[in-house]
Amino acid sequence: MEGIFIVLIIVILLAWLFDYTNGLNDAANAIATVVSTRVLRPLSAVALAALFNFLGAFISIEVATTVGKGIVDPKAIDIYTIFAGLVGAISWNLFATYLGMPISASHSLIGGIVGASISHASFNIVNLKGLISKVMIPSIISPLVGILAAILFFIISYSIASFLRAHMVNRIFSFLQLVSASYMALSHGANDAQKTMGVIAMALVTSGVLSSFEVPFWVKFSAAFFISLGTLMGGWKVIKTLGMRLTKLRPIDGFSAETAAATTIITASFLGMPISTTYVITSSVMGVGMSKKINAVKWSLFSTIIIAWLFTIPGSALVAFLTYKVLSLLFK
Protein backbone atom coordinates (compact mmCIF):
# COMPACT_ATOMS: atom_id res chain seq x y z
CA MET A 1 0.00 0.00 0.00
CA GLU A 2 2.88 2.34 0.75
CA GLY A 3 4.16 1.79 -2.78
CA ILE A 4 0.79 2.87 -4.21
CA PHE A 5 0.94 6.17 -2.34
CA ILE A 6 4.46 6.83 -3.61
CA VAL A 7 3.25 6.27 -7.15
CA LEU A 8 0.23 8.50 -6.42
CA ILE A 9 2.56 11.34 -5.40
CA ILE A 10 4.57 10.85 -8.59
CA VAL A 11 1.34 10.87 -10.63
CA ILE A 12 0.24 14.14 -9.03
CA LEU A 13 3.65 15.65 -9.81
CA LEU A 14 3.35 14.42 -13.41
CA ALA A 15 -0.16 15.89 -13.63
CA TRP A 16 1.22 19.25 -12.54
CA LEU A 17 4.01 18.91 -15.11
CA PHE A 18 1.39 18.19 -17.79
CA ASP A 19 -0.53 21.24 -16.61
CA TYR A 20 2.64 23.32 -16.93
CA THR A 21 3.39 22.05 -20.46
CA ASN A 22 -0.26 22.68 -21.35
CA GLY A 23 0.12 26.33 -20.35
CA LEU A 24 3.51 26.49 -22.07
CA ASN A 25 2.16 25.30 -25.42
CA ASP A 26 -1.25 26.93 -25.14
CA ALA A 27 -0.01 30.37 -24.06
CA ALA A 28 -0.31 31.17 -27.74
CA ASN A 29 -4.04 30.47 -27.67
CA ALA A 30 -4.68 33.38 -25.35
CA ILE A 31 -2.10 35.94 -26.42
CA ALA A 32 -0.82 35.24 -29.94
CA THR A 33 -3.21 37.72 -31.53
CA VAL A 34 -2.71 40.47 -28.95
CA VAL A 35 1.08 40.16 -29.41
CA SER A 36 0.96 40.04 -33.21
CA THR A 37 -1.21 43.18 -33.34
CA ARG A 38 1.26 44.91 -30.97
CA VAL A 39 -1.48 45.87 -28.54
CA LEU A 40 0.65 44.42 -25.73
CA ARG A 41 4.31 43.62 -25.34
CA PRO A 42 4.99 39.87 -25.05
CA LEU A 43 5.82 39.87 -21.32
CA SER A 44 2.77 41.98 -20.46
CA ALA A 45 0.61 39.68 -22.57
CA VAL A 46 1.73 36.47 -20.87
CA ALA A 47 1.25 38.06 -17.43
CA LEU A 48 -2.32 39.02 -18.38
CA ALA A 49 -3.00 35.54 -19.77
CA ALA A 50 -1.54 33.83 -16.68
CA LEU A 51 -3.79 35.84 -14.37
CA PHE A 52 -6.98 35.05 -16.26
CA ASN A 53 -5.95 31.41 -16.79
CA PHE A 54 -5.78 31.13 -13.01
CA LEU A 55 -9.18 32.74 -12.46
CA GLY A 56 -10.84 30.70 -15.21
CA ALA A 57 -9.87 27.43 -13.57
CA PHE A 58 -12.43 28.01 -10.81
CA ILE A 59 -15.44 28.55 -13.08
CA SER A 60 -16.77 24.95 -13.09
CA ILE A 61 -15.76 21.27 -12.84
CA GLU A 62 -17.82 19.89 -15.73
CA VAL A 63 -14.78 19.23 -17.92
CA ALA A 64 -12.88 17.74 -14.97
CA THR A 65 -15.75 15.29 -14.46
CA THR A 66 -15.68 14.25 -18.13
CA VAL A 67 -11.92 13.66 -18.08
CA GLY A 68 -11.93 12.00 -14.64
CA LYS A 69 -14.71 9.51 -15.13
CA GLY A 70 -16.37 10.08 -18.50
CA ILE A 71 -13.72 8.43 -20.71
CA VAL A 72 -12.62 5.56 -18.45
CA ASP A 73 -14.07 4.43 -15.13
CA PRO A 74 -11.31 5.21 -12.58
CA LYS A 75 -12.17 2.00 -10.68
CA ALA A 76 -11.49 -0.08 -13.81
CA ILE A 77 -7.83 0.97 -14.03
CA ASP A 78 -4.84 1.21 -11.70
CA ILE A 79 -2.55 4.05 -10.72
CA TYR A 80 0.08 2.91 -13.22
CA THR A 81 -2.42 3.49 -16.04
CA ILE A 82 -2.71 7.16 -15.12
CA PHE A 83 1.07 7.37 -14.74
CA ALA A 84 1.57 6.01 -18.26
CA GLY A 85 -1.18 8.23 -19.69
CA LEU A 86 0.50 11.35 -18.31
CA VAL A 87 3.89 10.29 -19.68
CA GLY A 88 2.30 9.97 -23.13
CA ALA A 89 0.60 13.37 -22.88
CA ILE A 90 3.63 15.23 -21.52
CA SER A 91 5.98 13.71 -24.11
CA TRP A 92 3.74 14.80 -26.97
CA ASN A 93 3.24 18.30 -25.53
CA LEU A 94 6.98 18.87 -25.15
CA PHE A 95 7.69 17.46 -28.61
CA ALA A 96 5.11 19.78 -30.22
CA THR A 97 6.27 22.82 -28.24
CA TYR A 98 9.87 22.17 -29.31
CA LEU A 99 8.73 22.13 -32.96
CA GLY A 100 6.60 25.25 -32.46
CA MET A 101 3.39 23.43 -33.39
CA PRO A 102 0.13 24.48 -31.68
CA ILE A 103 -1.28 21.01 -31.03
CA SER A 104 -4.10 20.03 -28.71
CA ALA A 105 -2.94 19.37 -25.15
CA SER A 106 -6.46 18.07 -24.53
CA HIS A 107 -6.13 15.42 -27.17
CA SER A 108 -2.66 14.43 -26.01
CA LEU A 109 -4.12 13.80 -22.55
CA ILE A 110 -7.16 11.93 -23.87
CA GLY A 111 -4.90 9.90 -26.15
CA GLY A 112 -2.58 9.11 -23.23
CA ILE A 113 -5.43 7.93 -21.00
CA VAL A 114 -6.97 5.80 -23.75
CA GLY A 115 -3.64 4.27 -24.82
CA ALA A 116 -2.65 3.38 -21.24
CA SER A 117 -6.12 1.98 -20.49
CA ILE A 118 -5.98 -0.29 -23.55
CA SER A 119 -2.54 -1.45 -22.45
CA HIS A 120 -3.85 -2.13 -18.94
CA ALA A 121 -6.86 -4.17 -20.06
CA SER A 122 -8.47 -3.71 -23.49
CA PHE A 123 -10.45 -1.19 -25.49
CA ASN A 124 -13.60 -2.49 -23.78
CA ILE A 125 -12.94 -0.43 -20.64
CA VAL A 126 -12.98 2.80 -22.67
CA ASN A 127 -16.33 4.57 -22.60
CA LEU A 128 -16.73 4.78 -26.36
CA LYS A 129 -20.02 6.69 -26.12
CA GLY A 130 -18.47 9.33 -23.86
CA LEU A 131 -15.35 9.51 -26.03
CA ILE A 132 -17.41 10.15 -29.15
CA SER A 133 -20.04 12.49 -27.69
CA LYS A 134 -17.81 14.51 -25.35
CA VAL A 135 -14.49 14.51 -27.24
CA MET A 136 -14.59 13.48 -30.90
CA ILE A 137 -17.79 15.18 -32.09
CA PRO A 138 -17.07 18.47 -30.25
CA SER A 139 -13.53 18.38 -31.67
CA ILE A 140 -14.95 18.31 -35.18
CA ILE A 141 -17.74 20.82 -34.57
CA SER A 142 -15.91 23.38 -32.39
CA PRO A 143 -13.46 24.55 -35.11
CA LEU A 144 -16.38 25.01 -37.51
CA VAL A 145 -18.21 27.00 -34.85
CA GLY A 146 -15.03 29.01 -34.30
CA ILE A 147 -14.79 29.87 -38.01
CA LEU A 148 -18.46 30.86 -38.29
CA ALA A 149 -18.40 32.86 -35.05
CA ALA A 150 -15.24 34.68 -36.16
CA ILE A 151 -16.84 35.60 -39.47
CA LEU A 152 -19.92 36.88 -37.59
CA PHE A 153 -17.85 38.96 -35.14
CA PHE A 154 -15.72 40.19 -38.05
CA ILE A 155 -18.82 41.45 -39.87
CA ILE A 156 -20.19 43.11 -36.72
CA SER A 157 -16.83 44.70 -35.86
CA TYR A 158 -16.27 46.07 -39.35
CA SER A 159 -19.86 47.34 -39.48
CA ILE A 160 -19.23 49.31 -36.27
CA ALA A 161 -15.84 50.51 -37.57
CA SER A 162 -17.48 51.89 -40.72
CA PHE A 163 -19.13 54.57 -38.56
CA LEU A 164 -15.83 55.59 -36.93
CA ARG A 165 -13.02 57.78 -38.13
CA ALA A 166 -10.00 55.82 -39.29
CA HIS A 167 -7.68 56.97 -36.49
CA MET A 168 -10.28 55.92 -33.89
CA VAL A 169 -10.68 52.34 -35.11
CA ASN A 170 -7.28 51.08 -33.96
CA ARG A 171 -7.50 53.00 -30.69
CA ILE A 172 -10.93 51.59 -29.76
CA PHE A 173 -10.25 48.04 -30.89
CA SER A 174 -6.81 48.01 -29.26
CA PHE A 175 -8.60 48.59 -25.95
CA LEU A 176 -11.30 46.05 -26.80
CA GLN A 177 -8.62 43.50 -27.64
CA LEU A 178 -7.32 43.74 -24.09
CA VAL A 179 -10.81 42.67 -23.00
CA SER A 180 -11.06 39.89 -25.59
CA ALA A 181 -7.57 38.57 -24.76
CA SER A 182 -8.52 38.42 -21.08
CA TYR A 183 -11.78 36.68 -22.02
CA MET A 184 -9.84 34.19 -24.14
CA ALA A 185 -7.40 33.45 -21.29
CA LEU A 186 -10.31 33.04 -18.86
CA SER A 187 -12.05 30.53 -21.16
CA HIS A 188 -8.76 28.67 -21.69
CA GLY A 189 -8.29 28.26 -17.94
CA ALA A 190 -11.92 27.18 -17.58
CA ASN A 191 -11.46 24.33 -20.06
CA ASP A 192 -7.81 23.27 -19.92
CA ALA A 193 -6.98 23.54 -16.20
CA GLN A 194 -9.94 21.28 -15.48
CA LYS A 195 -8.33 18.46 -17.42
CA THR A 196 -5.54 18.27 -14.86
CA MET A 197 -8.10 18.44 -12.05
CA GLY A 198 -9.90 15.47 -13.58
CA VAL A 199 -6.72 13.40 -13.85
CA ILE A 200 -5.67 14.06 -10.24
CA ALA A 201 -9.18 13.32 -8.94
CA MET A 202 -9.16 10.11 -11.01
CA ALA A 203 -5.83 9.13 -9.42
CA LEU A 204 -7.22 9.80 -5.92
CA VAL A 205 -10.16 7.47 -6.61
CA THR A 206 -8.00 4.78 -8.24
CA SER A 207 -5.56 4.76 -5.30
CA GLY A 208 -8.38 4.61 -2.74
CA VAL A 209 -7.84 8.06 -1.22
CA LEU A 210 -11.33 9.08 -2.37
CA SER A 211 -14.27 6.66 -2.38
CA SER A 212 -16.09 8.54 -5.16
CA PHE A 213 -15.17 11.11 -7.78
CA GLU A 214 -14.89 14.69 -6.52
CA VAL A 215 -12.49 17.61 -6.98
CA PRO A 216 -11.03 18.94 -3.69
CA PHE A 217 -10.14 22.63 -3.46
CA TRP A 218 -6.39 21.96 -3.30
CA VAL A 219 -6.66 20.11 -6.62
CA LYS A 220 -8.44 23.10 -8.22
CA PHE A 221 -5.92 25.58 -6.82
CA SER A 222 -2.85 23.59 -7.85
CA ALA A 223 -4.18 23.02 -11.38
CA ALA A 224 -4.90 26.73 -11.72
CA PHE A 225 -1.42 27.61 -10.44
CA PHE A 226 0.60 25.32 -12.70
CA ILE A 227 -1.23 26.12 -15.94
CA SER A 228 -0.75 29.80 -15.14
CA LEU A 229 2.95 29.22 -14.47
CA GLY A 230 3.33 27.49 -17.84
CA THR A 231 1.52 30.34 -19.57
CA LEU A 232 3.79 32.84 -17.83
CA MET A 233 6.83 31.11 -19.33
CA GLY A 234 5.25 31.36 -22.80
CA GLY A 235 5.76 29.02 -25.76
CA TRP A 236 7.27 31.67 -28.04
CA LYS A 237 7.68 29.45 -31.11
CA VAL A 238 3.99 28.53 -30.95
CA ILE A 239 3.00 32.17 -30.45
CA LYS A 240 4.93 33.10 -33.58
CA THR A 241 3.29 30.30 -35.59
CA LEU A 242 -0.26 31.10 -34.55
CA GLY A 243 -0.17 34.87 -34.27
CA MET A 244 2.34 35.95 -36.89
CA ARG A 245 2.60 33.31 -39.60
CA LEU A 246 -0.94 32.02 -40.13
CA THR A 247 -2.44 35.34 -41.29
CA LYS A 248 -1.87 39.08 -40.83
CA LEU A 249 -3.94 40.60 -38.01
CA ARG A 250 -4.93 44.08 -36.87
CA PRO A 251 -6.53 44.92 -33.49
CA ILE A 252 -10.05 44.70 -34.96
CA ASP A 253 -9.21 41.27 -36.40
CA GLY A 254 -7.66 40.04 -33.15
CA PHE A 255 -10.71 41.19 -31.20
CA SER A 256 -13.05 39.32 -33.56
CA ALA A 257 -11.01 36.08 -33.45
CA GLU A 258 -10.53 36.08 -29.68
CA THR A 259 -14.13 36.91 -28.85
CA ALA A 260 -15.42 34.20 -31.18
CA ALA A 261 -13.00 31.59 -29.82
CA ALA A 262 -13.54 32.46 -26.15
CA THR A 263 -17.33 32.29 -26.47
CA THR A 264 -17.09 28.87 -28.12
CA ILE A 265 -14.69 27.54 -25.47
CA ILE A 266 -16.59 28.87 -22.44
CA THR A 267 -19.82 27.33 -23.76
CA ALA A 268 -18.10 23.96 -24.20
CA SER A 269 -16.69 24.20 -20.67
CA PHE A 270 -20.13 24.52 -19.12
CA LEU A 271 -21.29 21.55 -21.23
CA GLY A 272 -18.41 19.41 -19.90
CA MET A 273 -16.67 19.11 -23.27
CA PRO A 274 -12.84 18.98 -23.09
CA ILE A 275 -12.35 20.60 -26.50
CA SER A 276 -9.12 21.84 -27.98
CA THR A 277 -8.64 25.54 -27.34
CA THR A 278 -5.93 25.36 -30.01
CA TYR A 279 -8.39 24.08 -32.62
CA VAL A 280 -10.84 26.83 -31.80
CA ILE A 281 -8.52 29.86 -31.74
CA THR A 282 -6.71 28.66 -34.88
CA SER A 283 -10.00 28.25 -36.74
CA SER A 284 -11.17 31.64 -35.49
CA VAL A 285 -7.99 33.30 -36.77
CA MET A 286 -8.62 31.52 -40.07
CA GLY A 287 -12.22 32.73 -40.12
CA VAL A 288 -11.06 36.32 -39.78
CA GLY A 289 -8.46 35.84 -42.51
CA MET A 290 -11.00 34.23 -44.83
CA SER A 291 -13.43 37.10 -44.24
CA LYS A 292 -10.94 39.47 -45.84
CA LYS A 293 -9.88 37.16 -48.67
CA ILE A 294 -9.25 33.45 -49.06
CA ASN A 295 -5.55 33.81 -49.82
CA ALA A 296 -5.04 35.89 -46.66
CA VAL A 297 -4.55 32.56 -44.86
CA LYS A 298 -1.30 30.65 -45.36
CA TRP A 299 -2.91 27.33 -46.23
CA SER A 300 0.37 25.44 -46.48
CA LEU A 301 1.13 26.28 -42.84
CA PHE A 302 -2.41 25.41 -41.82
CA SER A 303 -2.12 21.99 -43.49
CA THR A 304 1.06 21.34 -41.49
CA ILE A 305 -0.81 22.19 -38.26
CA ILE A 306 -3.64 19.82 -39.29
CA ILE A 307 -1.14 16.97 -39.74
CA ALA A 308 0.22 17.63 -36.23
CA TRP A 309 -3.34 17.50 -34.85
CA LEU A 310 -4.11 14.21 -36.63
CA PHE A 311 -1.10 12.53 -35.05
CA THR A 312 -1.72 13.84 -31.52
CA ILE A 313 -4.15 11.21 -30.15
CA PRO A 314 -2.45 8.17 -31.76
CA GLY A 315 1.01 9.55 -30.94
CA SER A 316 0.37 10.15 -27.24
CA ALA A 317 -1.65 6.91 -27.04
CA LEU A 318 1.24 4.89 -28.44
CA VAL A 319 3.75 6.41 -25.98
CA ALA A 320 1.33 5.75 -23.09
CA PHE A 321 0.65 2.17 -24.28
CA LEU A 322 4.36 1.33 -24.38
CA THR A 323 5.05 3.12 -21.09
CA TYR A 324 2.41 1.01 -19.32
CA LYS A 325 3.91 -2.19 -20.75
CA VAL A 326 7.33 -1.21 -19.39
CA LEU A 327 5.85 -0.33 -15.98
CA SER A 328 4.07 -3.70 -15.91
CA LEU A 329 7.36 -5.50 -16.45
CA LEU A 330 9.14 -3.49 -13.77
CA PHE A 331 6.55 -3.36 -10.97
CA LYS A 332 4.14 -6.24 -11.46
Secondary structure, DSSP 8 states (H G I E B T S, - for coil): -HHHHHHHHHHHHHHHHHHHHHHHHHHHHHHHHHHHTTSS-HHHHHHHHHHHHHHHTTS-SHHHHIIIIISB-GGGS-HHHHHHHHHHHHHHHHHHHHHT----HHHHHHHHHHHHHHHHS-GGGB-HHHHIIIIIHHHHHHHHHHHHHHHHHHHHHHHHHTTS-HHHHHHHHHHHHHHHHHHHHHHHHHHHHHHHHHHHHHHHHHTTS-SS----HHHHHHHHHHHHHHHHH--HHHHHIIIIIS----HHHHHHHHHHHHHHHHHHHHTT----HHHHHHHHHHHHHHHH-GGGS-HHHHHHHHHHHHHHHHHHHHHHHHHHHHHHHHH-
